[in-house]
């Protein structure tokens, strides 16, 4: 079994708990956490990923305020030491231009059931496959339907930890109720669009579309190396609303508005 480990989580959880300890303690705690993950999953192969710098993150390029609420957050005392230790002793790889989440999502998808993703990040539960929360000690299997539903739920709720605003007045329970029973991605997106229209009456159609486009691109975890940024191409109702606003939209967004038949290949 291939074990895919979220190095960002290991780095920060070990780091913040060893701020008052010497480096050798941080090293020992890191080894202990990594060994525990490998033992629990029974893995005979593993990969560890770390996110690229905030400046190189493609999400920052499309939304400069992405994670801006963390700019003053203090890093662990042993941050650099642990990052280098994970690279040099555990073979951690930097996900250039993106986040560890994206590399984990790509590898889990490409493994086709022969890997387990190890993290505590709820965002990664939008990616179908086996997941292991190494803090709670919980294994969970996410099927494609649950994965896509989690993604569209988050489009309604947003992600305050990453400075991403969701739909006004919508929390997890209301989002779950709004999407309950929906299976097709087109139906899920239509429900998201309709709820934004209902809750954001002071916003123009163009403003709502811009926000949905932005939030989809920020929240979507990559599952393929060549996967394009998330777009509206699958939903007729949004295509119709979008048609009245295309003269305000960037050309690179307009080109994604192909018919549904073309979008599905």
URNOR-V437141 format. One record per backbone hydrogen bond with DSSP energy under -0.5 kcal/mol. CO is the residue of the C=O (numbers start at 1). NH is the residue of the N-H. E is the energy in kcal/mol with one decimal. If there is no record, write none. Layout:
{{CO NH E} {CO NH E}}
//
This chain:
{{1 3 -0.5} {1 44 -1.6} {1 45 -1.3} {2 4 -0.6} {2 116 -2.4} {3 5 -0.6} {3 47 -2.5} {4 118 -3.7} {5 7 -1.3} {5 49 -2.1} {6 10 -1.6} {7 11 -2.9} {8 12 -2.3} {9 13 -2.8} {10 14 -2.3} {11 15 -2.1} {12 16 -2.7} {13 17 -0.9} {14 18 -0.5} {15 18 -1.3} {18 21 -1.9} {22 25 -0.9} {22 26 -1.5} {23 27 -2.7} {24 28 -2.1} {25 29 -2.6} {26 30 -2.2} {27 31 -2.5} {28 32 -2.4} {29 33 -2.4} {30 34 -2.6} {31 35 -2.9} {32 36 -2.1} {33 37 -2.0} {34 38 -2.2} {35 39 -2.4} {36 40 -2.4} {37 41 -1.9} {38 42 -1.1} {38 43 -1.2} {45 3 -3.0} {47 5 -3.2} {48 93 -2.8} {49 7 -1.8} {49 8 -0.7} {50 95 -3.0} {53 56 -0.6} {53 57 -0.9} {54 57 -0.6} {57 60 -1.3} {57 61 -0.9} {58 62 -1.1} {59 63 -1.3} {63 66 -2.6} {65 68 -2.5} {67 70 -1.9} {68 71 -1.4} {70 73 -2.1} {76 79 -1.7} {78 82 -3.1} {79 83 -2.5} {80 84 -2.4} {81 85 -2.3} {82 86 -2.7} {83 87 -1.7} {84 88 -3.0} {85 89 -2.8} {85 90 -0.7} {86 90 -0.9} {86 92 -2.6} {87 91 -0.7} {93 50 -2.7} {94 96 -1.6} {95 52 -0.7} {95 98 -2.2} {97 58 -2.1} {98 52 -2.2} {99 102 -0.7} {99 103 -1.4} {100 104 -2.6} {101 105 -2.6} {102 106 -2.4} {103 107 -2.5} {104 108 -2.5} {105 109 -1.8} {106 110 -2.5} {107 111 -1.7} {108 112 -0.5} {108 113 -0.6} {109 112 -1.0} {111 114 -1.0} {114 2 -1.9} {115 130 -0.6} {116 4 -2.8} {116 118 -0.5} {117 119 -0.7} {117 132 -3.0} {118 6 -2.4} {120 122 -0.6} {121 124 -1.2} {122 125 -1.6} {123 126 -1.3} {124 127 -1.9} {126 128 -0.6} {129 142 -2.9} {130 117 -2.6} {131 140 -2.6} {132 119 -1.6} {132 134 -0.9} {133 137 -2.0} {133 138 -1.4} {138 133 -3.0} {140 131 -3.2} {140 142 -0.5} {141 143 -0.6} {142 129 -2.4} {143 147 -2.6} {144 148 -2.4} {145 149 -2.0} {146 150 -2.3} {147 151 -1.7} {148 152 -2.1} {149 153 -2.2} {150 154 -2.1} {151 155 -1.4} {152 156 -1.0} {153 156 -0.7} {153 157 -2.1} {154 158 -3.5} {156 167 -3.2} {157 166 -0.6} {159 162 -1.3} {159 164 -2.4} {160 163 -1.1} {162 67 -2.5} {163 165 -0.6} {164 159 -2.3} {167 170 -2.0} {169 171 -0.6} {171 175 -2.4} {172 176 -2.4} {173 177 -2.1} {174 178 -2.2} {175 179 -1.6} {176 180 -0.7} {177 180 -0.6} {179 182 -2.0} {184 188 -2.1} {185 189 -2.6} {186 190 -2.1} {187 191 -2.1} {188 192 -2.0} {189 193 -2.7} {190 194 -2.7} {191 195 -2.1} {192 196 -2.2} {193 197 -2.2} {194 198 -2.1} {195 199 -2.6} {196 200 -2.4} {200 203 -2.0} {204 208 -2.3} {205 209 -2.7} {206 210 -2.6} {207 211 -2.1} {208 212 -2.6} {209 213 -2.6} {210 214 -2.4} {211 215 -3.2} {212 216 -2.2} {213 217 -1.7} {214 218 -2.0} {215 219 -2.2} {216 220 -1.8} {224 227 -1.4} {232 235 -2.0} {234 236 -0.6} {235 239 -2.1} {236 240 -2.5} {237 241 -1.9} {238 242 -2.9} {239 243 -2.0} {240 244 -0.7} {241 244 -0.7} {242 245 -2.1} {242 246 -0.9} {245 248 -2.3} {245 249 -0.5} {246 249 -1.0} {250 253 -1.3} {250 254 -1.7} {251 255 -1.8} {253 256 -1.2} {254 257 -2.0} {256 258 -1.1} {259 263 -2.2} {260 264 -2.1} {262 265 -1.1}}
//
